[in-house]
């Protein structure tokens, strides 16, 4: 009998949307519309957070904060954050269905987990409205977890707060944090798992941390692939990940080891 009773997955970059491109491209467009030019690295750094927290975190970055002052002759305020978030929310709804394809190995791994009587939960940085599109698209491709919660269900306290994980545990009737694995593709995911006291796992391929399309990743030379993998591993390790897996199939090995 497995001591693990539930695996809680993230969505974009973990189970769907290889490379996590829907939110990244939308953030960049929203900042561009405000006269700001964030780099890919700046945009991806807060990935996994509630989207309004993500925008606020980016605006607080030294370079972007200075760029804002130069452009607008003042510091940013909460009205700016809200305006940008409203724009983000409108724009992402138009692209989510194009970026919700289920990632490789997800369906067979989930099927394997269910055979082991392990329940499938999920958490996200998206809102319920955004998730409606994502879950419908994923379901049409055969992926439907037993439960999912967005920060809408936890008083807008998204990652790195642990509350979405606890909501999943309540819904799935899991008694102890020792029986849960959290899997994600960002530092926020790892911290969410650590703060909940569950086993926290980072996924490498197709992650937001790596930030490559499947084609870009497959076209890397062996040497560059290893470099990228090491870079992502280091980020997860520094965030406190208990395990790091190449792709979702690695979860089965972890459960068997435990």
C-alpha positions in Angstrom: 0.0 0.0 0.0 1.4 3.4 -1.0 1.8 5.8 1.9 0.9 8.6 -0.6 -2.9 9.1 -0.9 -3.0 12.2 -3.2 -0.8 14.0 -5.8 -1.7 17.6 -6.3 -0.5 19.0 -9.7 -0.2 22.5 -10.9 -1.7 23.3 -14.4 0.2 25.5 -16.9 3.7 24.2 -17.4 3.0 21.0 -15.3 0.1 19.2 -16.8 -1.0 21.5 -19.7 0.6 24.3 -21.8 4.1 23.0 -22.4 6.5 25.8 -21.5 3.8 27.8 -19.8 3.3 30.4 -22.6 -0.3 31.6 -22.1 0.4 33.8 -19.0 3.9 34.8 -20.0 3.0 36.3 -23.4 -0.1 38.0 -21.9 2.0 39.6 -19.1 4.5 40.9 -21.6 1.7 42.4 -23.8 0.1 44.1 -20.8 3.4 45.6 -19.7 4.1 46.7 -23.2 0.7 48.5 -23.4 1.9 50.5 -20.3 5.1 51.5 -22.1 7.2 48.9 -20.2 9.5 46.3 -21.7 10.0 43.4 -19.3 12.5 40.7 -20.1 11.5 37.0 -20.3 13.4 36.4 -17.1 11.6 39.2 -15.2 8.3 38.0 -16.5 8.8 34.4 -15.5 10.4 35.0 -12.1 7.1 35.3 -10.1 5.3 32.6 -12.2 2.8 30.5 -10.2 1.6 33.4 -8.0 -1.9 34.8 -8.1 -1.9 37.0 -11.2 -2.4 40.3 -9.4 0.5 39.4 -7.0 2.6 38.5 -10.1 2.0 42.0 -11.6 2.7 43.8 -8.4 5.9 41.7 -7.9 7.1 42.6 -11.4 6.4 46.3 -10.9 8.4 46.2 -7.7 11.5 44.9 -9.5 14.2 47.6 -9.5 14.6 47.9 -13.3 10.9 47.9 -14.1 10.1 50.2 -11.3 12.7 52.7 -12.7 11.3 52.2 -16.2 7.8 53.0 -14.9 9.0 56.3 -13.3 10.8 57.3 -16.5 7.8 56.6 -18.6 5.0 58.0 -16.3 7.0 60.6 -14.2 5.7 58.9 -11.0 5.9 55.7 -9.0 3.3 53.0 -9.8 0.3 52.6 -7.4 -2.4 50.1 -6.7 -4.6 51.6 -9.4 -2.0 50.7 -12.0 -1.8 47.2 -10.6 -5.6 46.8 -10.8 -5.7 48.3 -14.4 -3.0 46.0 -15.6 -4.6 43.0 -13.9 -8.0 43.8 -15.5 -6.4 44.0 -18.9 -4.5 40.7 -18.2 -7.7 39.0 -17.2 -9.5 40.1 -20.4 -6.6 39.2 -22.7 -5.8 35.8 -21.3 -9.4 34.6 -21.7 -8.9 35.0 -25.4 -5.8 32.8 -25.6 -6.2 30.2 -22.9 -8.0 27.6 -25.2 -5.0 27.8 -27.5 -2.6 27.1 -24.6 -4.3 24.3 -22.7 -3.1 21.2 -24.5 -2.2 18.4 -22.2 1.5 17.7 -21.9 3.2 14.5 -22.9 2.9 11.5 -20.5 0.2 13.2 -18.4 -2.7 10.9 -19.3 -0.9 7.6 -18.8 0.7 8.8 -15.6 -2.6 9.9 -14.1 -4.2 6.6 -15.2 -1.3 4.7 -13.4 -1.8 6.8 -10.2 -5.5 6.1 -10.2 -4.7 2.3 -10.5 -2.7 2.8 -7.3 -5.8 4.3 -5.6 -4.1 7.7 -5.5 -6.3 10.8 -5.8 -5.5 13.6 -8.1 -5.8 17.2 -6.9 -4.7 20.5 -8.4 -3.9 24.1 -7.6 -3.3 27.1 -9.9 -2.4 30.8 -10.2 -5.4 31.3 -12.5 -8.8 32.5 -11.4 -12.0 30.3 -11.6 -13.1 32.1 -14.8 -9.8 31.3 -16.5 -9.9 27.8 -15.1 -13.2 27.1 -16.7 -11.5 27.3 -20.2 -8.4 25.4 -19.1 -10.4 22.5 -17.4 -12.8 22.2 -20.3 -10.0 22.0 -22.9 -8.0 19.5 -20.7 -11.2 17.4 -20.1 -11.8 17.2 -23.9 -8.3 15.7 -24.2 -8.9 13.2 -21.4 -7.4 14.9 -18.3 -9.7 15.7 -15.4 -8.4 15.7 -11.8 -10.6 14.7 -8.9 -10.4 18.3 -7.5 -9.0 21.7 -8.4 -8.9 25.0 -6.5 -7.9 28.5 -7.5 -7.1 31.4 -5.2 -10.7 32.4 -5.6 -11.5 29.7 -3.1 -8.9 30.9 -0.5 -9.8 34.6 -0.1 -7.3 35.4 -3.0 -4.5 34.0 -1.0 -2.7 32.1 -3.7 0.9 30.7 -3.8 3.1 30.7 -1.9 0.3 30.4 0.7 -0.6 26.7 1.3 -4.3 27.1 1.5 -5.2 25.7 -2.0 -3.4 22.5 -1.0 -5.4 22.3 2.2 -8.6 22.8 0.2 -7.7 19.8 -1.9 -6.9 17.7 1.1 -10.3 18.5 2.6 -12.1 17.8 -0.7 -10.2 14.5 -1.2 -10.6 13.5 2.4 -6.8 13.2 3.1 -5.9 13.0 6.8 -2.2 14.0 6.8 0.2 16.2 4.9 2.5 13.2 5.0 0.2 11.5 2.5 0.5 14.3 -0.1 2.9 15.2 -3.0 2.7 18.6 -4.7 4.1 18.8 -8.2 4.8 22.1 -10.0 7.0 23.9 -12.5 7.8 27.2 -10.6 9.5 28.4 -7.4 6.0 29.4 -6.2 4.8 25.8 -6.6 7.8 24.5 -4.6 7.2 27.1 -1.8 3.4 26.3 -1.8 4.3 22.7 -1.1 6.9 23.5 1.5 4.6 25.9 3.3 1.9 23.2 3.4 4.3 20.6 4.8 3.8 18.2 1.9 6.4 16.6 -0.3 7.3 19.2 -2.9 8.4 18.2 -6.4 9.7 20.3 -9.3 9.2 19.2 -12.9 11.8 20.1 -15.5 10.6 19.4 -19.1 8.0 21.9 -20.4 8.2 24.0 -17.2 7.9 27.7 -16.9 11.3 27.6 -15.2 12.8 26.3 -18.4 10.6 28.5 -20.6 11.1 26.6 -23.9 8.6 25.3 -26.4 8.7 21.5 -27.0 10.4 22.1 -30.4 13.0 24.4 -28.9 13.8 21.9 -26.2 14.0 18.9 -28.6 16.3 20.9 -30.9 18.9 21.7 -28.1 22.2 20.0 -28.5 22.9 17.4 -25.8 25.3 19.8 -24.1 22.8 22.7 -24.0 20.0 20.4 -22.9 22.2 19.3 -19.9 23.0 22.9 -19.1 19.3 23.9 -19.1 18.3 20.9 -17.0 21.1 21.8 -14.4 19.9 25.4 -14.4 16.3 24.5 -13.6 17.4 21.9 -11.0 19.5 24.5 -9.2 16.5 26.8 -9.0 14.2 24.2 -7.6 16.9 23.0 -5.1 17.4 26.5 -3.9 13.7 26.8 -3.4 13.8 23.7 -1.2 12.3 21.0 -3.5 12.3 17.5 -2.0 12.5 15.9 -5.4 13.1 17.0 -9.0 11.8 15.0 -11.9 12.5 15.2 -15.6 8.9 14.7 -16.6 5.6 13.7 -15.0 6.4 10.0 -15.2 9.0 10.5 -12.4 6.2 10.8 -9.9 5.6 7.0 -10.1 9.2 6.3 -9.2 9.0 8.7 -6.2 5.9 7.0 -4.9 7.4 3.5 -5.3 10.6 4.7 -3.5 8.5 6.0 -0.6 
